[in-house]
């Protein structure tokens, strides 16, 4: 984690938080402050990135602005020219990786890496490898080097066989890419889909698939193929397992119920399960068809209505009602062969009147009970606290409503006491 620094100016007494919760998608806007940094894209777009920092549990965000290159045919140089919304795809310490796609670009994604510094923040475009376009790389690992000014950018990519992996490693020191082969340590398990990447210690990265498990590798190894280890995640809770098997929760949606973090030498895992009541809606049954023999006249309108009813889908309608949730945690050391049970928390037992959440959730107050209750809210995306020294239970882990994947990052400068865990 990076050290505290001023958010407004070097002379301001108000420090930055040690870490922030940062929204993945950018706001496209020309907004500037002292965190603003500028760079040129591969095809000469002028790009600006600015961070707007808030103390957790409030979510910080960033703005992204670009101007078209001088050679553009557009009448407006300030047009956004974005085909894909800027998206955060990696964060570690004061480094943040942003991916986007320019409509008038060269046909490939563009990657920018932002380096936070209270005196001189910087932004640079990352060149693509000559022989590959980083296919399969969803999230990027970052390994700070030296005094923290330089870094390695790590992309875990698929191979042609889709059975093993290939690492693409970019060094900011010589601005060059290198590749290393990485064998699948558990061939009987499908290759992982990257939901997040964590740095455990210098050079040791963990790629997390929140459904299938984790891949651990020391990317600084010299011998190839690199030695790796596969760690399975705890099996889903009963209702979640049922939803996953029915594909009602696809792989990409697992982030709504699970999170993994590395804190103080432990890997920590949380999963939440929503309580849902399914009620069948009983409709008024249609009238029993009459017997034509009892009629003397058959009107066209009645016959047409009869034919229409024959094609109506008679499947029963259901109503799904959510009644709170529960969450469970597990922990393990990186070298162990098992997960240890942590705590089980139920939304019915959580009141937030005396916590930092009270102000954020004031609109959800239960007037009759005079208290705030999480069970009355639609909650998703559990997010583990990554602060060193935290312990299980409130306030160690927090649930944020309507918050997408928000990694914990720092935009300050490293202090001498920092360790890259």
C-alpha positions as CSV (number, residue, x, y, z in Angstrom):
1,X,0.0,0.0,0.0
2,X,1.2,3.5,-0.6
3,X,1.7,6.1,2.0
4,X,-0.7,9.0,2.8
5,X,-0.4,12.2,0.7
6,X,-2.2,15.5,0.3
7,X,-5.3,15.3,-1.9
8,X,-5.5,19.0,-2.7
9,X,-2.0,20.4,-2.7
10,X,1.4,19.5,-1.1
11,X,0.7,22.1,1.6
12,X,-2.8,20.9,2.5
13,X,-3.2,19.3,5.9
14,X,-5.9,16.9,4.6
15,X,-4.2,13.6,3.7
16,X,-5.3,11.1,1.1
17,X,-6.7,7.8,2.5
18,X,-4.1,5.0,2.6
19,X,-6.2,3.2,-0.1
20,X,-9.4,3.9,-2.1
21,X,-12.2,2.0,-3.7
22,X,-12.1,3.0,-7.3
23,X,-14.9,2.5,-9.8
24,X,-13.9,0.5,-12.9
25,X,-15.5,2.6,-15.6
26,X,-14.5,6.1,-16.3
27,X,-16.6,9.2,-16.6
28,X,-15.8,10.8,-20.0
29,X,-15.4,14.4,-19.2
30,X,-12.8,17.2,-19.4
31,X,-12.4,17.8,-15.7
32,X,-9.0,18.6,-14.1
33,X,-7.4,18.8,-10.8
34,X,-3.9,18.3,-9.4
35,X,-4.0,14.6,-10.2
36,X,-4.5,15.2,-13.9
37,X,-1.9,13.6,-16.2
38,X,-1.6,13.7,-20.0
39,X,-0.3,11.4,-22.7
40,X,-0.4,10.7,-26.4
41,X,-2.0,7.6,-27.8
42,X,-0.4,5.4,-30.5
43,X,-2.2,7.4,-33.2
44,X,-1.7,10.8,-31.6
45,X,-4.9,11.3,-29.5
46,X,-4.3,13.6,-26.6
47,X,-5.5,11.8,-23.5
48,X,-6.1,13.2,-20.0
49,X,-6.9,11.1,-16.8
50,X,-8.0,12.7,-13.5
51,X,-8.8,11.1,-10.2
52,X,-11.5,12.2,-7.8
53,X,-10.7,10.7,-4.4
54,X,-13.1,10.0,-1.5
55,X,-12.6,8.3,1.8
56,X,-13.9,4.7,1.8
57,X,-16.5,3.4,2.0
58,X,-17.4,6.1,-0.6
59,X,-16.3,5.2,-4.1
60,X,-13.7,7.2,-5.8
61,X,-13.8,7.7,-9.6
62,X,-11.8,9.0,-12.5
63,X,-12.5,11.0,-15.6
64,X,-11.1,10.3,-19.0
65,X,-10.9,12.9,-21.8
66,X,-9.4,12.6,-25.3
67,X,-9.0,14.9,-28.3
68,X,-8.8,13.6,-31.8
69,X,-5.5,13.7,-33.5
70,X,-4.7,16.6,-35.8
71,X,-5.1,14.4,-38.9
72,X,-8.7,13.6,-38.0
73,X,-11.4,14.6,-40.5
74,X,-13.8,15.5,-37.7
75,X,-14.9,19.1,-37.3
76,X,-14.5,18.8,-33.5
77,X,-11.1,18.2,-32.1
78,X,-12.6,17.7,-28.6
79,X,-15.0,14.9,-29.7
80,X,-14.6,11.8,-27.4
81,X,-13.8,9.4,-30.3
82,X,-14.3,6.4,-28.0
83,X,-15.7,3.2,-29.3
84,X,-15.2,1.4,-26.0
85,X,-15.7,3.1,-22.6
86,X,-12.4,3.5,-20.7
87,X,-12.2,0.6,-18.2
88,X,-9.8,-0.1,-15.3
89,X,-8.0,-3.5,-15.9
90,X,-5.2,-3.4,-13.3
91,X,-4.1,-1.6,-10.1
92,X,-1.3,-1.9,-7.6
93,X,0.0,0.7,-5.3
94,X,0.1,4.0,-7.2
95,X,-0.1,2.3,-10.6
96,X,-3.4,2.0,-12.5
97,X,-4.0,0.4,-15.9
98,X,-6.8,1.7,-18.2
99,X,-8.0,0.1,-21.4
100,X,-10.0,1.8,-24.2
101,X,-10.6,1.6,-27.9
102,X,-10.6,4.6,-30.2
103,X,-13.0,4.8,-33.1
104,X,-10.3,6.4,-35.3
105,X,-7.5,4.3,-33.9
106,X,-5.5,1.5,-35.4
107,X,-8.0,-1.3,-34.7
108,X,-6.6,-2.5,-31.4
109,X,-7.2,-1.8,-27.8
110,X,-5.1,1.0,-26.3
111,X,-3.6,0.7,-22.8
112,X,-2.5,3.6,-20.5
113,X,-0.8,3.3,-17.2
114,X,-1.2,6.1,-14.7
115,X,1.4,6.6,-11.9
116,X,0.1,8.6,-8.9
117,X,2.4,11.2,-7.4
118,X,1.2,14.3,-5.4
119,X,3.9,16.4,-7.1
120,X,4.1,15.0,-10.6
121,X,1.5,12.3,-11.7
122,X,2.2,10.8,-15.0
123,X,0.4,8.9,-17.8
124,X,1.9,6.9,-20.6
125,X,0.6,4.8,-23.5
126,X,1.8,1.2,-23.3
127,X,2.9,-0.3,-26.7
128,X,1.4,-3.6,-27.7
129,X,3.7,-6.7,-28.3
130,X,4.8,-7.2,-31.9
131,X,3.7,-10.8,-32.1
132,X,0.5,-10.8,-30.1
133,X,-2.4,-8.5,-29.2
134,X,-2.8,-9.8,-25.6
135,X,-5.7,-12.1,-26.5
136,X,-7.4,-13.5,-23.4
137,X,-5.9,-10.9,-21.0
138,X,-8.8,-9.5,-19.0
139,X,-6.9,-8.2,-16.0
140,X,-3.3,-7.1,-15.7
141,X,-0.8,-7.7,-12.8
142,X,1.6,-5.0,-11.9
143,X,4.9,-5.6,-10.1
144,X,6.6,-2.3,-8.9
145,X,10.3,-2.4,-9.4
146,X,13.2,-0.6,-7.7
147,X,12.1,2.5,-5.8
148,X,8.6,2.3,-7.2
149,X,9.2,4.5,-10.3
150,X,9.3,1.5,-12.6
151,X,7.1,-1.5,-13.0
152,X,6.5,-4.8,-14.8
153,X,3.1,-5.1,-16.5
154,X,2.0,-8.8,-16.6
155,X,-0.6,-10.2,-19.0
156,X,-1.8,-13.8,-18.7
157,X,-2.8,-14.9,-22.2
158,X,-4.2,-18.0,-23.8
159,X,-2.1,-20.3,-26.0
160,X,-3.2,-21.8,-29.3
161,X,-4.2,-25.0,-27.5
162,X,-6.3,-23.2,-24.9
163,X,-4.8,-25.7,-22.4
164,X,-1.8,-23.7,-21.1
165,X,-0.9,-20.1,-20.6
166,X,1.6,-17.6,-21.9
167,X,2.8,-14.6,-19.9
168,X,3.5,-11.3,-21.7
169,X,5.7,-9.1,-19.5
170,X,6.3,-5.4,-20.2
171,X,9.1,-3.5,-18.5
172,X,8.8,0.3,-18.1
173,X,12.6,0.5,-17.9
174,X,13.3,-0.6,-21.5
175,X,9.7,-0.3,-22.8
176,X,9.9,-3.8,-24.2
177,X,7.8,-7.0,-24.0
178,X,9.0,-10.5,-23.2
179,X,7.2,-13.8,-23.1
180,X,7.3,-16.7,-20.7
181,X,5.6,-20.1,-21.0
182,X,3.4,-21.2,-18.2
183,X,2.0,-24.7,-18.0
184,X,-1.5,-25.4,-16.6
185,X,-0.8,-26.9,-13.1
186,X,-4.1,-28.7,-13.0
187,X,-4.9,-30.0,-16.5
188,X,-8.2,-31.5,-15.4
189,X,-9.6,-28.1,-14.6
190,X,-10.5,-25.6,-17.3
191,X,-8.2,-22.6,-17.8
192,X,-9.2,-19.8,-15.5
193,X,-11.0,-16.6,-16.6
194,X,-9.4,-13.6,-14.9
195,X,-11.7,-11.7,-12.6
196,X,-8.9,-10.0,-10.6
197,X,-5.1,-10.1,-10.1
198,X,-3.4,-9.7,-6.7
199,X,0.3,-9.2,-5.9
200,X,1.3,-11.3,-2.9
201,X,4.9,-10.2,-2.6
202,X,7.7,-9.2,-5.0
203,X,7.0,-11.0,-8.2
204,X,4.4,-13.4,-6.9
205,X,1.0,-12.9,-8.6
206,X,-2.4,-14.6,-8.2
207,X,-4.9,-14.6,-11.0
208,X,-8.4,-15.1,-9.5
209,X,-11.3,-16.8,-11.3
210,X,-14.1,-16.3,-8.7
211,X,-15.9,-19.4,-9.9
212,X,-13.1,-21.9,-10.7
213,X,-10.1,-21.0,-8.6
214,X,-6.7,-19.2,-8.5
215,X,-3.4,-19.5,-10.3
216,X,-0.2,-18.5,-8.3
217,X,3.1,-17.8,-10.1
218,X,6.4,-16.1,-9.4
219,X,6.8,-14.2,-12.6
220,X,10.5,-13.4,-11.8
221,X,11.5,-17.0,-12.1
222,X,14.3,-17.5,-14.7
223,X,13.6,-21.2,-15.6
224,X,10.9,-21.9,-18.1
225,X,8.2,-23.2,-18.2
226,X,7.4,-21.3,-15.0
227,X,6.3,-23.2,-11.9
228,X,2.7,-22.5,-11.0
229,X,0.2,-23.6,-8.5
230,X,-3.6,-24.0,-8.7
231,X,-5.7,-23.2,-5.6
232,X,-9.4,-24.1,-5.8
233,X,-12.0,-21.8,-4.2
234,X,-14.6,-23.0,-1.6
235,X,-17.6,-24.6,-3.2
236,X,-20.6,-22.3,-3.8
237,X,-23.3,-22.0,-1.1
238,X,-26.4,-24.2,-1.8
239,X,-28.6,-21.6,-3.5
240,X,-25.7,-20.1,-5.4
241,X,-24.7,-23.6,-6.6
242,X,-28.2,-24.2,-7.8
243,X,-28.2,-20.8,-9.7
244,X,-24.8,-21.5,-11.2
245,X,-25.8,-24.9,-12.4
246,X,-28.8,-23.4,-14.1
247,X,-26.6,-20.7,-15.5
248,X,-28.8,-18.1,-13.9
249,X,-25.5,-16.7,-12.4
250,X,-23.0,-16.8,-15.4
251,X,-19.3,-16.7,-14.8
252,X,-19.2,-12.9,-15.3
253,X,-21.9,-12.4,-12.7
254,X,-20.1,-14.3,-9.9
255,X,-18.5,-11.0,-8.8
256,X,-21.9,-10.0,-7.5
257,X,-21.7,-12.7,-4.8
258,X,-17.9,-13.4,-4.2
259,X,-14.6,-11.6,-3.5
260,X,-11.1,-12.6,-2.6
261,X,-8.4,-10.5,-1.0
262,X,-4.8,-10.9,0.3
263,X,-4.2,-9.3,3.7
264,X,-1.4,-9.8,6.3
265,X,-0.2,-13.0,4.7
266,X,-3.6,-14.6,4.4
267,X,-5.9,-15.2,1.4
268,X,-9.4,-14.2,2.5
269,X,-12.6,-15.2,0.7
270,X,-16.3,-14.1,1.1
271,X,-19.5,-15.3,-0.5
272,X,-23.0,-13.9,0.0
273,X,-26.2,-15.8,-0.6
274,X,-29.5,-14.1,-1.1
275,X,-32.7,-15.5,0.4
276,X,-35.3,-15.6,-2.3
277,X,-39.0,-16.6,-2.0
278,X,-40.6,-17.8,-5.3
279,X,-44.4,-17.5,-5.3
280,X,-46.6,-18.8,-8.1
281,X,-49.1,-16.2,-9.2
282,X,-52.6,-17.9,-9.5
283,X,-54.6,-16.2,-12.2
284,X,-58.4,-16.4,-12.5
285,X,-59.0,-19.5,-14.6
286,X,-60.7,-18.9,-18.0
287,X,-64.3,-19.8,-18.4
288,X,-65.0,-23.4,-19.4
289,X,-65.5,-23.5,-23.2
290,X,-69.2,-23.7,-24.1
291,X,-70.7,-26.5,-26.1
292,X,-71.5,-25.3,-29.7
293,X,-74.6,-27.6,-29.7
294,X,-76.2,-25.3,-27.2
295,X,-75.8,-22.2,-29.4
296,X,-77.9,-21.1,-32.4
297,X,-75.5,-18.3,-33.5
298,X,-71.6,-18.4,-33.6
299,X,-70.2,-14.8,-33.8
300,X,-66.9,-14.3,-35.5
301,X,-65.6,-12.2,-32.7
302,X,-66.1,-15.1,-30.2
303,X,-64.5,-17.6,-32.5
304,X,-61.4,-15.3,-33.1
305,X,-61.0,-14.9,-29.4
306,X,-61.2,-18.6,-28.9
307,X,-58.4,-19.2,-31.4
308,X,-56.3,-16.6,-29.8
309,X,-56.6,-18.3,-26.4
310,X,-55.4,-21.5,-27.9
311,X,-52.0,-19.9,-28.5
312,X,-51.5,-18.2,-25.2
313,X,-48.6,-19.5,-23.1
314,X,-50.2,-21.2,-20.1
315,X,-46.9,-21.5,-18.1
316,X,-47.5,-20.3,-14.5
317,X,-46.1,-16.9,-13.6
318,X,-43.9,-16.6,-10.6
319,X,-42.9,-13.7,-8.3
320,X,-39.4,-13.6,-6.9
321,X,-39.0,-11.7,-3.6
322,X,-35.7,-11.1,-1.8
323,X,-35.6,-11.4,2.0
324,X,-32.1,-10.3,2.9
325,X,-28.9,-12.4,2.7
326,X,-26.2,-14.1,4.6
327,X,-22.5,-14.2,4.0
328,X,-19.7,-16.6,4.9
329,X,-15.9,-16.2,5.0
330,X,-12.9,-18.5,4.7
331,X,-9.2,-18.0,5.1
332,X,-5.9,-19.8,4.2
333,X,-2.2,-19.3,4.1
334,X,-0.8,-19.3,0.6
335,X,1.2,-22.5,1.2
336,X,-1.5,-24.4,2.9
337,X,-3.7,-27.2,1.4
338,X,-7.1,-26.2,2.9
339,X,-9.5,-23.4,3.7
340,X,-10.4,-22.6,7.3
341,X,-13.9,-21.5,8.2
342,X,-14.2,-17.8,9.2
343,X,-17.5,-16.2,10.2
344,X,-21.1,-16.3,9.1
345,X,-23.0,-13.0,9.0
346,X,-26.7,-12.5,8.4
347,X,-28.2,-9.2,7.1
348,X,-30.9,-9.5,9.8
349,X,-28.3,-8.9,12.4
350,X,-26.6,-5.9,10.9
351,X,-27.6,-2.4,11.9
352,X,-25.5,0.5,10.7
353,X,-26.7,3.5,12.7
354,X,-23.4,3.9,14.5
355,X,-21.1,3.2,11.5
356,X,-19.8,5.1,8.6
357,X,-22.5,3.6,6.5
358,X,-25.3,5.5,8.3
359,X,-24.7,8.7,6.3
360,X,-24.3,6.9,3.0
361,X,-27.5,4.9,3.5
362,X,-29.7,7.5,5.1
363,X,-32.4,7.2,2.4
364,X,-32.9,3.5,3.4
365,X,-33.9,4.2,7.1
366,X,-36.7,2.1,8.5
367,X,-39.0,4.7,10.0
368,X,-41.1,2.3,12.0
369,X,-38.0,0.6,13.6
370,X,-36.0,3.8,13.7
371,X,-32.9,2.0,12.4
372,X,-31.1,1.1,9.2
373,X,-31.1,-2.5,8.2
374,X,-29.2,-4.1,5.3
375,X,-31.9,-6.6,4.8
376,X,-34.2,-3.9,3.4
377,X,-31.6,-3.1,0.7
378,X,-30.6,-4.9,-2.5
379,X,-27.0,-5.7,-1.7
380,X,-24.4,-7.2,-4.0
381,X,-20.6,-7.3,-4.8
382,X,-19.1,-8.0,-1.3
383,X,-15.8,-6.2,-1.1
384,X,-13.2,-7.3,1.4
385,X,-11.2,-4.7,3.4
386,X,-7.5,-4.9,2.4
387,X,-6.2,-2.7,5.2
388,X,-3.4,-4.3,7.1
389,X,-4.2,-5.3,10.7
390,X,-7.9,-5.8,10.0
391,X,-9.7,-8.7,11.7
392,X,-12.8,-10.6,10.8
393,X,-16.2,-9.2,11.6
394,X,-17.3,-5.6,11.3
395,X,-15.6,-3.4,10.3
396,X,-13.2,-5.9,8.5
397,X,-15.5,-6.7,5.6
398,X,-18.1,-4.5,4.1
399,X,-21.0,-5.0,1.6
400,X,-21.6,-2.2,-0.9
401,X,-24.9,-1.9,-2.8
402,X,-24.8,-1.3,-6.5
403,X,-21.0,-1.2,-6.6
404,X,-19.3,-3.0,-9.5
405,X,-15.7,-4.5,-9.2
406,X,-13.8,-1.8,-7.3
407,X,-10.3,-2.7,-6.6
408,X,-8.4,-1.1,-3.7
409,X,-5.7,1.1,-5.1
410,X,-3.5,4.0,-4.0
411,X,-2.7,7.3,-5.7
412,X,-0.1,8.5,-3.3
413,X,3.6,7.9,-3.1
414,X,5.2,4.9,-1.4
415,X,6.7,5.4,2.1
416,X,9.7,3.7,3.4
417,X,7.5,1.5,5.7
418,X,5.4,0.2,2.8
419,X,5.5,-3.5,1.8
420,X,4.1,-4.7,-1.5
421,X,1.8,-7.5,-0.2
